[in-house]
């Protein structure tokens, strides 16, 4: 079988799991969720003989290439490219020819422990509260008086893999006119934001804080929250009330970045953020003596690249705390982009933008021009496209030669 250069990174998260997964489960196995156990198992087996694969045979030169199957776990650094490409193709159809804004909503550090103990409840609450803050402030006639389109993405990590829950929101720079309650006008028109300015950030922050705390109190009253370990002291009414009061007394972090520009710029951003996992394989530098070294950006020092070395077990603990609950939806659409009536609202928005002349400044490119088409499969030896595939079951894959390509 001809040798083919591999584009696989020198070190992968899966390598750390295979080398130190047993030590990790020995220390933390009793507190792992089912999804965390599955991620540990899936990522370690991804593109190995354990999952089977196929043999690609070139009819032109006779070259054979073995490729193992992907695990398709959404937390796997290697399995996101195809899902991202398909998702982006769908999103391209929903973009309007307007400026888009990037707003980030961050959960206070005081709530991180509760979020780790109750990820399904707190992460859902975080996304809904961020969407509500955008809806309420945008609908206020003193600011915009419009229903905007928003796409929200949940991230739970910082650069060093510490727990840092926050939401990235991509929001249209305008929307369909509505009343303060968010109900569209009987005959709506398009209302644009002021150039370079979306909505007042301090007001967004305070409305976001109110929305989170309102939903948090409701979850507490329903008994939906768990208080394991050191959190147990917050469970009784008096400490809980003091905890919520302290959260209400502080300023919360919400910030808006400069506008993206048109749809093409938005898609480039979404390609980086929507299907990202806690750390990519490309950031890993070394695995030696039971320690993992990886690159991170130190934003306190202007985004300078730095190296961090952690014990392998601690690296896996940090990575796996970002595994989401089963079936949790981390990318959500609201307002003009909400699934219900999306087609009608976007069609109306495009007509109104055309009438208002807004679309002339930022013409939406066709979806096909916003995304680079995937190249057709070809033989790595001769470039031929006459390829024949043969399945390689797991029991036979184990005896096959090492795969010559990781794709």
N, C-alpha and C positions, 0 to 999 in steps of 0.2 A: 504494500500500500504506500503510495507516494506521500512524502512528508509535506505538510503545508504549514506555513507560519501561522501561529495562533494570535488572535487579538485579545485573548483573555488577560485581565490584569494579573500582575505577579502575585498579588495577595487579595483574597476575598473574605467577606464576612463569613461565608460558608466554611472557609479554612479554619477560622477561629472556632466555629461551632463544632466542627469535626474533631479538632484537637483538644478542646477544653469544655465541650458540652457536658460530658459526664461529671466533671468537677463542679460545673455550674449547677446542674440539677441536684447534685449531692448536697449543695449548700442552700439552694433556693427552691428546690422541687416542691416542697409542701405549700408554697404560696403562689405557685404559677397557675394562671388560668388555663382553660382548655385551649384557647386560641394561642397563647404564648407557647404552650407545649407543641402545638401543631406547627407554629412558625419555626421553632427550633428544629423539629424533625424535617419539615419540608425544605428549608433553606440548606440544611446539611446535605440533603439528597439531590438538590437541584442540579440537573445536567450531569448526573453520574449514572453508572450502570444500574443503580437501584431502581430507577424509574423507567428503564428501557430506553429505546430510541429508534433510530432508523439508519439505514445505509443508503447514501446517495451515490448512484452509479451513473457515470457519464457515458453516453452512447457514442460519443465522438472519439474520446481517447482512452476509455476504459478505466479511468480513475475512480476509485472508491473513497468515499468520505463517511466516517462514522460520526453521528451527532446524537447526543443523549437528550432526552426530553426535559422540558422545564417543569418546575414545580407549580408555577402559576399562582403562587401565594402573593397577595398584594403587598406584602411587606418585604418581598425579595428584591434586592437591588438589580438582579439580572432579568427580571420578568416584567418590567414595566413598559418597555419600548413599544411593543405592539399595541398594548392597551391604550397607551398615550396617543399613538397615531390615530387609532380609530375614534377615540374620544374627541380629539382635536378636529377631526373632519366633521363631526356632528356640530361642534361649537361654532365652527366657521359660518354655518348657515344662520346662526342666531345673532351675529354681531351687526350692530347698526353703524352707519357712517357718521359717528360722533366721536368726540374725545372720551376717553375712559379714565377713571381715577382709581388709585390703589389706596385703600384704607385698611389699617391693621388694628385689630382689637385684641388686647392682651388681658388674660386673667391674672389678677394679683397673686403674688407669691404665697400669700396666706391661704389661698384656696387650692394650692397645688396638691397638698396631702389629701384633701378631701376628694379631689379629682382622680388621684391615683386609686383611691379606695372605691370610687363610684364613677368609673370612666364613662359608662353609657349615659348616666344621668347628667353629669357635669358637662360633658362634651356636647351633648344635644342641647342643653341649656345655653351653653356658650354660643353656639351657632344661631339658635333662635333669638337670643337677646341681641346679638350683633345685627341680625336682619331687622329686628323690630326697631332698633335705634336708627338705622338708615331709613326705614319706612316712615317713622314718625317725624324725624327732622326734615326729611325731604318733602313730606306732605304739608308741612307747616307753611302757610302762605307768606309768612314773613321771610322765609328763606328761599324756597323754590316753588312749593305748591304743586308738586308733581309726583307721579308714581315712576320711580326709576327702575332700571333693570340691574340686578345684583347677582354675582356669582361668588359664593363663599367657599373657601378651602380651609379645612382644619389642619394645623400643624401642632405637634405637641413637644417639639424638641428645640433646643438651642444648638449652637455650633459644637459644643463639647458633649452633646448627647444628654445634657441635664434636662429635667422635666420643665417645659416652658410652653404651656398651652396658649395658643393664639390663633386668630382667624385672619386670613388674607381675603379681603373683599375687592373684587373688580366691579366697579359701578359705572353705569353710563352717566355722562355729563349732561343730564337732562332727562325729561320723561314726559308722559302724558299728564295733562292738567287734571287735578283732583282736589277734593276738599280736604280739610284737616284730618278727617278720619281715614283718608286714603281711598275713598270712593271716587271713581273716575267721573268727570263732568259728563252730563248728557251728550254734549257735543265737544269732546276734548280737543285741545290743540297742544302743540309741542312747546315745552318750556325748557330753554337751555340754561345751564349754569353760566355764571359770569366767567369770561375767559381766564383760565389759570386758577380758578377758585371753585371748590366743590361745595362744601357745607362747613359751618363753624365747628372746628374740632373740639373745642372745650364743651360745647353743647352736646355734641355726639358722645363725648366721654361721660358726661353726667347722665344722659338718657340711658346709655349702655349700662352704667353702674346700677341705675334704678331697675332696669329690666332684668339684669342678672339677679339682684337681691330679691326682687319680687318672686321670680321663679324658684330661687333657692329656698326661700321661706315656704313656698307652696310644697316643694319636694319634702322638706322637713316635716311639715304638718301632715303630709300623707304617709309618712314613715318610709319614704323611698330611699333614704340615705343610710349607709353603713358607717359605723365609727369604730373600726378595729384598732387595736394597739393603743398608741399614744393619742389617738383621736377620741378615745372613749370619754375623756373629760369634757368634751364639747357637746355631748349628747343630751345632757339634762337641760331644761329650759333656761335657767339663769345664765350659765356659761354660753349657751347658744345665742341668747339675746345680746350678750356683751360682745361676742364674736362678730355678729352681724352689724352691730352698732359701730364697731371699730372699722369694719369694711366700708360702711356708709360715710364715715368721717374723712376718709382719705381720697385723694385724687387718683383716678384710674388712667391707665395709659391707652390712649387712642391717638394715632397719628395718620395723616394723609400725605402721601408722596406726590410729587409733581405728576401732571396728567401724562398718560402713555402716548397719546396721539391716536391714530386710527386703528382699525381692526388688525392689521398685520402686526403691529407692535404688541397688541393684546395677546395674540396667539403665541408670539415668541415668549412672552411672560408665562402664559399658561403652560406651555410646553416644559418650562423649568419647574413650576410649582405644583401642579395638580397631582401628578403621579410620583412625586418625590417620596423617598423613604428616609428614615432618620439619618442614614449616612450612605454614601455611594462607595462602591469598591475602589474607585479612583482616588479616594482620600486616604486609603490605608497605605502605610509606609513600611511597617515591619512587624513581624511576629517572632519573638525570640525570648527564650528563658521565661515563658509564661506571661509575657507582657506584650501589649499591642500599642503601636505608635501610629498616630494618624494626624493629618493636617486639619487645621481649623482656622477660621478668620477671627481675629481679635478686633471686634468693632470698637472697643474702648481705645484702641490704638490706631484708629483710622482704617480698619479692615485689613490690617497686616496679617500675612500668613504666618502661623506658628505651628509648632509640633506639641502634641500632648501624648504622654505615655501612661497607660493604665494597666493594672493587672488584667489578664484576659477574662477572669470571672467578673470583674467589675465592668469591663467593656460590654460583656454580654448582658449583665444586669441592666445597664443603661440602655442598650439597644432594645431589649425586649419590653421595657416599660412603655415603649411607644407602639406596641402592638394593640390595635383597636379591637373592641368587642366584635363578636360575630355579627355580620350583616350591617354593621354601623355604616351609615352613609356620610362620608367626610367631605364630599363636594356637593353643594346644594345651590339651587336657583330660586330666586325670589323676585317679586314685583313683575316687571315686564317679562322676565325670563322664567317665571314659575310655569311648571308644566301645564297647569290648567289655563286655557285660553292664550297660551303663548303665541301660537301661530297667528291668531286674530290680532293680538295687541302689537306684535312686531310688524305685521302687514300695515296696520293703521299708522304706526310710527314712521314707517318708511314713506308712506304717502304724504304724511304731514311734513316730514323733513324735506321731501322733494318740493312741495308747495312753498315751504318757507325759504328754500334756497340753501339750507344748511348742508345738504348732501353735496352741493357743488364744491365745497371746500375740502371735504374728506370723503372722497368716493370710495365706497367699500369695494375692495378687490374681490374677484370671484374666488370661492373656496379653493379651487384647483390651483390658483396662483399663490395662495398663502401657505400652502404646505408642499414640501418637496416630495414628489412621488418616490415610493420605494423602488430601488433598482430591481430588475427581474433576476431571479435566481440564476446563477451561472456556475460552471465548473471552475474551481480555483486553480486548476492545472492548465486548462487550455482556453477557458472563457466560453466554452460551448454552453448552449441552453437546452440541449436535448438530455434531460436528466430523468432517471428512473429511480423510484424510491421503494425500498423494501423495509418492512417493519422489523424491528429488532426487540423481541420481548426481553423483560428484565433478566430472566434466567440465562438467556443467550448473550445479552449485552455484557454480562460480567466476564464472559470469556472472550469478548471481542477485543481487538487492539484499541489502544488509547485513541480517543477521537482526535482528528487532526485539525478540528476547528470548533470553537465554542459557540458559534452562532447557530 
